[in-house]
Amino acid sequence: YRMSLDGLSKSNCDTDREHRTTCWEFVACSPTDACLGNNTCDDGYTKEKCGECCDVSNIDTADCEEEKDDNQYYYRTNGKCEKCPENIWLTACLIITAAICAGYTAYILKKKR
């Protein structure tokens, strides 16, 4: 990822390049597979070094325009941006069903005492 050091002290530039109006620093993306090259982020990634996900707080950035049009959001897990589930009601139903099963199992075990 290419970051501009404009506005910073010229001491940040290599001494051979202090005469230039723009000084660049090349840094790795975080995670490394988030960048496609030429300062372009992969789907779901945005901001400096492609280090943030296209979530609700970042959906208005230029990198997230396609995701905004599709109403697709991402969340970070294990350092990578993953798509949010498309059917959130299914996830909620599974959690509620698991809670009911756990409660029923606890009731049966307590009744056996």
Secondary structure as UniProt FT lines:
FT   STRAND          2..4
FT   TURN            6..7
FT   HELIX           10..12
FT   HELIX           15..17
FT   TURN            18..19
FT   STRAND          24..26
FT   HELIX           32..34
FT   STRAND          35..37
FT   TURN            38..39
FT   STRAND          40..41
FT   TURN            43..44
FT   STRAND          45..46
FT   HELIX           48..50
FT   STRAND          52..53
FT   TURN            56..60
FT   HELIX           62..64
FT   HELIX           65..69
FT   TURN            70..71
FT   STRAND          74..77
FT   TURN            78..79
FT   STRAND          80..83
FT   HELIX           88..112
//
